[in-house]
Each structure stands twice: as C-alpha cells, then as structure tokens.
Amino acid sequence: MTRWLALPLLICFGTLNAEEPDRRLGMNIIGNNETPRTLIIVPWKSAQPGDLTLRPLNSLVEAGIGPLDPDVVRRELRLRAATQAREQRP
C-alpha cells in the first residue's frame, strides 16, 4: 500500500523540482514596437564656414597613387617585420 502511495508522490515531487524559473541576467528594454526604427543625429556644435572645406573625392582616391621613396619603403618593411616578430614571441 505504501508503494502505491509513494509512487504518485515521487512523480509529483519530481515534476516540481524539474520546473525552474527562467532567469535571465541583464536588462530588458521594451519600447514602442509600432514606431519606425530611425536614427536621428543632432549636431552638438555648429559648423564654422572654414570647417566645411573638404577635398574632392577624386583627389582622395588619387592621393595614394604616386612615386614611392625606396628608403621609406625599406624603413616601413623593417618596422613591420620587427613588430610582427615581437608579436610572435610568447
């Protein structure tokens, strides 16, 4: 008789222990899902007329094209090799 009583109790308590609350660390931010997702950038500082002088896009593309100084290239290669060797050391 006690076996028949113990079996339902074990099943009942086993299911109670199996149910753990869903715990999530962090923070949930719930906003208005009906609004469109946009980004509005507001300048914090007004631009002066002299600050807006930019080079044309063509000059920026062609800035890297030109003759190379062999001494400068060798120095950059030595520096790159030295930094890579230093990074590979344990």
N, C-alpha and C positions, 0 to 999 in steps of 0.2 A: 504494500500500500504506500509506504513512504517513497518507493521508487517512482511510482506513478505521480506522486505529488512533487517530487524533486525534479523530474524531467521538465515539466512546464515552467517551473521556477527558473531553472538553469537557462532555458531558451529565452525566457522573458528578460532575465538579467543580462544575458549575453548580447541581446539586441540593444539594450540600454547602454551598455558600455561601448558598443560599436559606433553609436551616433555621437560624434564630436562636433562641437560648434565650429563653423567656418571662421577661422581667424586670419585676417589679412593685416599685415603690417603696412604702415604708410598712411597716406591721406587720400581720401576720395573727394574730388571736386566735381559737383554736379551743377551744370549750368543750364541755360535755356537751349534745348536742342533744336528749337524751331528757327533760331536766328541763323543767318548765313555765316560761314566761317570766313572772317576777313581779318586783315591786319592793317591797322591804321598807324602810320608813323608820323609823329608830331615833332617837328624840329624844336629843340630846346634853345637854340641860339640862332639869331637871324644871320644870314649870309651877307657879307660885305661885297660890294661890286668887284673888288680886286681878287676875292677868293674864288670866283667862278671862272677864272681863266684856265682853261684846260687845253691840252694839245689835241689836235685832231686825231681820230682813231688811226688813220693811215700812218702818221708819224710814230705812233706807239708800236704798230706792227713792224715797221721797218727799223726800229731802234736797235734790235738785236742783230741786224744784218750789217756787216762791215768787216774791215780787215782786223785780224787778231794780232796782238803783240806776242811773239813766241816766248819771251821771258815771263810775261804774265801768265800764259797758259801753263808753262812748266811749274811756276810757283803754285798755281792753283792745284795742279795734279799732285805735287809733293804734299801740299796741305791736306788734300783729300785722302791720300794714301796714309798719311800719319794719323789722321782722325779715325780712319777705318781700322788701322792696326791697333789703336788704343781702345776702340770699342770691342774688338775681338778678344782682347786679353781678359782672363777671368778675374 
